[in-house]
Amino acid sequence: MSSTHPDIDSRVQKALVGTKFQVSKLEKITGGSVNWIYKAELVRPLYNGEEEVLVKHGEPYMASKPEFALPALRSTIEIESLKILSAVSSFGNQPNDTHNFVVRTPKFYHFDQDSSTQALEFLSDGIHLKDYAIQNYGSSMPESFQPQCHELGKALGSWLRIFVAWSAQQVKHRDLVAQNEFGQAVRHMLNYAWLHERTKEYPGILNDVEDILTQVEQLAASEKENTDELQIIHGDFWTGNVVLPDAAIKEGTKIPVFVVDWEMTQLGLPSVDFGEMIAEMYALWLYKSIDAGL
């Protein structure tokens, strides 16, 4: 657990030597707290002409908090999810929309199991939806931007709706995802238990709703145990795990939108993914005065 970042960088480079994804340069991408994420320039272009890939490396602990252990299973679940979804046509694309948002997962290219290092399709100049909204959809947003906001929201909603229908039909992959009890525990802690425990820290503010929070946490716990009602969900579907080009959105052009970070994939109710995204969009309006969040 004492590995330094240079040690990790070296391991990642060595893991890709002799593969189609051997790198000439690694550039750390900021923002992730769990894994090491890089933009990698390749020694040779891929068959499709791509000269860069995204490289994601995991350790059995958090990158930002080494004392917090993580199961290796998370990488296996993410890789298998990406393999399957890479072979599936993009969900939710509406060809008649003025702004042609194509929502999908990045293509899976390569995984070195020994070092837990993966190579994925890289969206050049990509930016998280949360940051894009803050930069472009602030309180002074022109009225002419409203159609693109509506169509982007519709594209994400359509993708999620079709993903829910698709995931309900997956049997073999469900068996693998069902093993991610760690992901379920983390999700429950972050969404419910943590908030309930804040009643002890801020009794003057939360005392009146303590009973409600207790009931909500208990209900969520009981839903988690009713496995027959659960299906594969993304598990962390929010504006920070949606990536699009950091550029002006133009009419009549295809705009790739990537749904990323699948290591929290778990069994759950589809409403978990839907609710998290809605809450994050509402937070953009509530805290940043971004009407596009609504």
C-alpha positions as CSV (number, residue, x, y, z in Angstrom):
1,M,0.0,0.0,0.0
2,S,3.0,2.3,0.1
3,S,3.4,2.4,-3.7
4,T,4.2,5.9,-5.0
5,H,2.6,7.3,-8.2
6,P,5.9,6.9,-10.1
7,D,5.8,3.2,-9.2
8,I,2.2,2.9,-10.4
9,D,3.0,4.8,-13.6
10,S,5.9,2.4,-14.3
11,R,3.8,-0.7,-13.6
12,V,1.1,0.5,-16.0
13,Q,3.6,1.1,-18.8
14,K,5.3,-2.3,-18.3
15,A,1.9,-4.0,-18.3
16,L,1.2,-2.7,-21.8
17,V,4.7,-3.5,-23.3
18,G,4.4,-6.0,-26.2
19,T,0.7,-5.3,-26.7
20,K,-1.1,-3.2,-29.3
21,F,-1.5,-0.7,-26.5
22,Q,2.2,-0.1,-25.7
23,V,2.4,3.6,-24.8
24,S,4.9,6.3,-25.6
25,K,3.5,8.7,-23.1
26,L,1.2,8.6,-20.1
27,E,-0.7,11.6,-18.9
28,K,-2.5,11.4,-15.5
29,I,-6.1,12.5,-15.7
30,T,-7.3,14.2,-12.5
31,G,-10.6,13.7,-10.8
32,G,-10.7,10.0,-9.9
33,S,-10.2,9.1,-6.2
34,V,-10.4,5.3,-6.5
35,N,-8.2,4.4,-9.5
36,W,-5.4,5.7,-11.6
37,I,-6.7,7.1,-14.9
38,Y,-4.5,8.1,-17.8
39,K,-4.6,9.5,-21.4
40,A,-2.1,7.2,-23.2
41,E,-0.4,8.0,-26.4
42,L,0.3,4.8,-28.3
43,V,3.5,3.8,-30.0
44,R,1.5,2.8,-33.0
45,P,-2.1,3.7,-34.0
46,L,-4.8,1.1,-33.6
47,Y,-6.6,-0.6,-36.5
48,N,-9.2,2.1,-36.4
49,G,-6.6,4.9,-36.6
50,E,-6.9,5.9,-32.9
51,E,-3.6,7.1,-31.5
52,E,-4.8,7.6,-27.9
53,V,-6.6,5.3,-25.4
54,L,-7.8,5.8,-21.9
55,V,-5.9,3.6,-19.5
56,K,-7.4,2.7,-16.1
57,H,-5.4,1.0,-13.4
58,G,-6.7,-0.4,-10.1
59,E,-5.0,-1.5,-6.9
60,P,-6.6,-3.4,-4.0
61,Y,-7.0,0.0,-2.3
62,M,-8.2,3.5,-3.1
63,A,-5.8,5.7,-4.9
64,S,-6.6,8.7,-2.7
65,K,-6.9,6.7,0.5
66,P,-4.6,3.7,0.6
67,E,-5.8,2.5,4.0
68,F,-9.3,1.8,2.4
69,A,-9.1,-1.7,0.9
70,L,-11.0,-2.6,-2.3
71,P,-11.9,-6.0,-3.7
72,A,-10.3,-7.1,-7.0
73,L,-13.7,-8.3,-8.2
74,R,-14.7,-4.7,-9.0
75,S,-12.3,-4.7,-12.0
76,T,-13.6,-8.0,-13.3
77,I,-17.2,-6.8,-13.1
78,E,-16.4,-3.6,-14.9
79,I,-14.4,-5.4,-17.7
80,E,-17.1,-8.0,-18.3
81,S,-19.8,-5.3,-18.4
82,L,-17.8,-3.2,-20.9
83,K,-17.2,-6.3,-23.1
84,I,-20.9,-7.0,-23.3
85,L,-21.9,-3.4,-23.8
86,S,-19.2,-2.7,-26.4
87,A,-20.9,-5.3,-28.6
88,V,-24.4,-3.7,-28.1
89,S,-25.6,-0.9,-30.3
90,S,-26.0,2.4,-28.6
91,F,-29.2,2.8,-26.6
92,G,-31.6,5.6,-26.9
93,N,-30.3,7.4,-30.1
94,Q,-33.1,9.4,-31.6
95,P,-32.2,10.1,-35.3
96,N,-34.9,12.7,-35.7
97,D,-33.5,15.0,-33.0
98,T,-31.9,18.3,-34.0
99,H,-28.9,17.5,-31.9
100,N,-27.8,13.9,-32.5
101,F,-26.6,12.7,-29.1
102,V,-25.2,9.1,-29.3
103,V,-25.2,7.7,-25.8
104,R,-23.1,4.6,-25.2
105,T,-20.3,3.0,-23.3
106,P,-16.7,3.4,-24.4
107,K,-15.3,0.5,-26.4
108,F,-13.4,-2.1,-24.5
109,Y,-9.9,-2.8,-26.0
110,H,-7.7,-4.7,-23.5
111,F,-7.3,-5.9,-20.0
112,D,-4.1,-7.1,-18.2
113,Q,-5.4,-9.1,-15.3
114,D,-2.1,-9.4,-13.5
115,S,-1.7,-5.7,-13.1
116,S,-5.4,-4.8,-13.3
117,T,-4.8,-2.4,-16.1
118,Q,-7.4,-1.8,-18.9
119,A,-7.3,0.1,-22.2
120,L,-10.6,1.7,-23.3
121,E,-11.7,4.1,-26.1
122,F,-10.7,7.6,-25.3
123,L,-13.0,10.6,-25.9
124,S,-10.6,13.3,-26.9
125,D,-11.2,16.6,-25.1
126,G,-13.9,14.9,-23.1
127,I,-15.5,16.5,-20.0
128,H,-17.9,15.3,-17.4
129,L,-21.5,16.4,-17.8
130,K,-21.4,18.1,-14.4
131,D,-18.5,20.3,-15.4
132,Y,-19.9,20.9,-18.9
133,A,-23.2,22.1,-17.3
134,I,-21.4,24.4,-14.9
135,Q,-19.3,25.9,-17.7
136,N,-22.0,26.3,-20.3
137,Y,-25.5,26.2,-18.7
138,G,-25.2,28.8,-16.0
139,S,-27.8,31.3,-14.9
140,S,-27.0,33.4,-17.9
141,M,-27.6,30.6,-20.4
142,P,-29.1,31.8,-23.7
143,E,-32.6,30.7,-24.4
144,S,-31.4,29.2,-27.7
145,F,-29.6,26.5,-25.6
146,Q,-32.8,25.1,-24.2
147,P,-33.5,22.6,-27.1
148,Q,-30.0,21.0,-26.7
149,C,-30.5,20.7,-23.0
150,H,-33.9,19.0,-23.5
151,E,-32.5,16.6,-26.2
152,L,-29.5,15.7,-24.1
153,G,-31.7,14.9,-21.1
154,K,-34.0,12.9,-23.4
155,A,-31.1,11.0,-24.9
156,L,-29.8,10.0,-21.4
157,G,-33.3,9.0,-20.3
158,S,-33.8,6.9,-23.4
159,W,-30.5,5.2,-22.9
160,L,-31.3,4.4,-19.3
161,R,-34.8,3.1,-20.2
162,I,-33.5,0.8,-22.8
163,F,-30.6,-0.3,-20.6
164,V,-33.0,-1.2,-17.9
165,A,-35.0,-3.4,-20.4
166,W,-31.8,-4.9,-21.7
167,S,-30.3,-5.7,-18.3
168,A,-33.4,-7.4,-17.1
169,Q,-32.8,-10.1,-19.8
170,Q,-29.2,-10.8,-18.9
171,V,-28.8,-14.1,-17.0
172,K,-25.2,-15.1,-17.1
173,H,-23.8,-11.6,-16.5
174,R,-26.3,-11.2,-13.6
175,D,-24.7,-14.2,-11.8
176,L,-21.3,-12.3,-11.9
177,V,-22.8,-9.0,-10.9
178,A,-24.6,-10.6,-8.0
179,Q,-21.2,-11.2,-6.3
180,N,-20.7,-7.4,-5.9
181,E,-22.0,-7.3,-2.4
182,F,-19.3,-4.8,-1.6
183,G,-20.7,-2.4,-4.1
184,Q,-24.2,-2.8,-2.7
185,A,-22.9,-2.1,0.8
186,V,-21.1,1.0,-0.3
187,R,-24.1,2.3,-2.2
188,H,-26.4,1.7,0.8
189,M,-23.9,3.4,3.2
190,L,-23.6,6.5,0.9
191,N,-27.2,6.9,0.0
192,Y,-28.9,6.0,3.3
193,A,-26.8,5.1,6.4
194,W,-24.5,8.1,6.2
195,L,-27.4,10.5,6.0
196,H,-29.2,8.8,8.9
197,E,-26.1,9.0,11.1
198,R,-26.0,12.8,10.5
199,T,-29.0,13.1,12.8
200,K,-26.6,12.5,15.7
201,E,-24.2,15.2,14.4
202,Y,-26.9,17.8,13.6
203,P,-29.8,17.0,15.9
204,G,-31.1,20.6,15.8
205,I,-31.5,20.4,12.1
206,L,-32.4,16.7,11.5
207,N,-34.2,15.7,14.7
208,D,-37.6,16.2,13.2
209,V,-36.9,13.9,10.3
210,E,-35.0,11.2,12.1
211,D,-37.9,8.7,12.1
212,I,-38.4,9.2,8.4
213,L,-34.7,8.7,7.7
214,T,-34.8,5.5,9.8
215,Q,-37.8,4.2,7.8
216,V,-36.1,5.0,4.5
217,E,-32.9,3.2,5.5
218,Q,-34.8,0.2,6.7
219,L,-36.9,0.1,3.5
220,A,-33.7,0.3,1.3
221,A,-32.1,-2.5,3.3
222,S,-35.2,-4.7,2.8
223,E,-35.3,-4.0,-0.9
224,K,-31.6,-5.1,-1.2
225,E,-32.4,-8.4,0.4
226,N,-35.3,-9.2,-2.0
227,T,-32.9,-10.4,-4.7
228,D,-35.7,-11.8,-7.0
229,E,-36.8,-8.2,-7.6
230,L,-33.3,-6.9,-8.4
231,Q,-31.5,-6.6,-11.8
232,I,-28.2,-5.3,-13.1
233,I,-27.8,-1.5,-12.6
234,H,-24.9,0.8,-13.3
235,G,-24.7,1.6,-9.6
236,D,-23.1,5.1,-9.9
237,F,-25.1,6.8,-12.7
238,W,-24.6,10.5,-12.1
239,T,-23.4,13.6,-14.0
240,G,-19.7,12.8,-13.1
241,N,-19.9,9.5,-15.0
242,V,-21.3,10.9,-18.2
243,V,-18.6,12.3,-20.6
244,L,-19.1,14.4,-23.7
245,P,-16.9,16.6,-25.9
246,D,-15.8,19.9,-24.3
247,A,-17.0,21.9,-27.3
248,A,-20.0,23.8,-28.5
249,I,-22.9,21.5,-29.4
250,K,-23.8,22.0,-33.0
251,E,-27.0,21.0,-34.8
252,G,-26.9,18.1,-37.3
253,T,-23.7,16.5,-36.0
254,K,-23.3,13.3,-34.0
255,I,-22.3,14.0,-30.5
256,P,-20.8,11.0,-28.6
257,V,-21.8,10.7,-24.9
258,F,-20.0,8.1,-22.9
259,V,-21.5,6.4,-19.8
260,V,-18.3,5.4,-17.9
261,D,-17.1,3.8,-14.6
262,W,-18.8,0.4,-14.4
263,E,-17.0,-1.0,-11.4
264,M,-20.0,-0.3,-9.1
265,T,-22.3,-2.4,-11.3
266,Q,-24.5,-4.4,-8.9
267,L,-27.9,-5.8,-8.4
268,G,-30.4,-3.2,-7.5
269,L,-33.7,-1.5,-8.4
270,P,-33.6,0.5,-11.7
271,S,-34.9,3.4,-9.7
272,V,-31.5,3.8,-8.0
273,D,-29.8,4.8,-11.2
274,F,-32.7,7.0,-12.2
275,G,-33.0,8.7,-8.8
276,E,-29.2,9.4,-8.5
277,M,-29.1,11.2,-11.9
278,I,-32.3,13.2,-11.1
279,A,-30.9,14.2,-7.7
280,E,-27.6,15.3,-9.3
281,M,-29.3,17.3,-12.0
282,Y,-31.5,18.9,-9.3
283,A,-28.4,19.8,-7.3
284,L,-27.1,21.7,-10.3
285,W,-30.2,23.9,-10.1
286,L,-30.3,24.1,-6.3
287,Y,-26.6,25.0,-5.7
288,K,-25.4,26.4,-9.0
289,S,-28.6,28.1,-10.3
290,I,-28.4,26.0,-13.5
291,D,-31.9,25.9,-14.8
292,A,-30.8,23.2,-17.3
293,G,-30.7,20.8,-14.4
294,L,-34.5,20.9,-14.3
